[in-house]
Amino acid sequence: MTLALRTTVAVAGSLLAAGAALVARAGLTLDIGVGRRIRPLGPIALDIAAPPELVFDVIAAPYLGRTPRALRRKLEVIERGADLVLAAHFTPVAPGLTVTTVETVRFEHPRHVTFRLVKGPVPHVLERYELRASGSGTAFEYRGELGTDLWALGAWWAAVVAPSWERTVASSLDGIRTEAERRAHHRS
């Protein structure tokens, strides 16, 4: 291999690695709309021993009110409205690698919360929390969809991103359930 060819391969590899890092960190969102594939996220179903109104308030509080100090490393509300916010979410996925997503979050009191990706490691994510009264408190369901472009390459990237995305959501939902049940217990 000649020096020129080795240099070209090294530069191309470096650019590819830098591009992958930018996409993973959401510094670069590839949204070209060509070869778009959509895959489901979830469902995740939970029974929460708290009324739907209380669960909704636990979800909405850091977005619509003041973000607690404990969440500031994970959440930054960029713009706040009465029932819609633009928020950045910070998710550590590996040592030294934090993915930033920017999403709109719409609150339809007291039954639905909808998240729509504006900027992130994939061009399309739409998620919905649905809260229904049940005998034990709240029947909670999470569903979503994740879309990537470029056919098989996008499908591969979705297979990389989706499991991490769902683990992050599941972890967040565990925290919501714990806090809602703690508040419900203190009310009774």
Buried (B, 14 or more C-beta within 10 A) or exposed (E): EEEEEEEEEEEEEEEEEEEEEBBBBBBBBBBEEEEBBEBEBBEBEBEBBBBBBBBBBBBBBBBBEEBEEEBEEBBBBEEBEEEBBBBBBBBEBEEEEBBBBBBBBBBBBBBEBBBEBBBBBBBBBBBBBBBEEBEEBBBBBBBBBBBBBBEEEBEEBBEEBBEBBBEBBEEBBEEBBEBBBEBBEEEE
